[in-house]
Amino acid sequence: MKNALTKKLLALGVSSTIAISGGYLVGQWEGKENTAYKDMVGVVTACYGQTKGVKMGDVFTDEECEKDLASELSKYNIGMKRYVKVDLSPQEEIAYTSFVWNVGLGAWNSSSLLKKLNAGDREGACKSI
């Protein structure tokens, strides 16, 4: 069964990987705030944790938040896969896309998790999350 955010992301035409990552992993854990706010470390944030170009006082529609999330997750999915040297199951791709969205591409590219995954240690990579 799909949740509402997953359905909306699919309606935007993103892959099921992006939709599931956003709807079940990012959206449920991050929550959504349509009005910009300062997060716990003082970074101006809005929607599902987006920070790029967000200024205090900005207000976003639900549709803008969803489109931004879809765009961000797509970018992180492409970046994540660029450094993976093994085939990923759909579930692994979803999990690693969400992970990279949270830690960033730089941290992913130098992570022990990625080294384990590329060495074929899928269990070790999974445990590293």
Steps between C-alpha positions, in 0.01 A plus 500: 500500500635839403497796732375842386845650441612199296189535283566870447864438409398229252250745349793738440648229279796396715621142520353267756840503675478877552132486595549227759814665639314827541168364616612242750850593610556873457148635541408302808824571684559859391145626512396805298492867587369730228637810675877550529645452847841458661581138577670387821842615376373832360474410130201656323288207386158435344282226357663156547832632626598701193753773567628613160380853426260506796470831688315587817149612410472268199174308474455204266193317374469126548558458127822705511626291792423177317666614176808613691520170686466304175773710337736464795447126534553452127829689522618295797389173339705573187800609708475195725489255208798667331733355764341157545682220320250221572142445391249622756166345580210748493492491881872578526465786254214646705692468829826640363323789324341599830833460681685720249224761516566523874881490509586656163696375202841592644446290809360215287794500260753464781294273724596160630145399411567558129832317523326200658223505241743518208703215652188284503441523875131584475426398859782719633385789283143465623613489862701817442184696438 
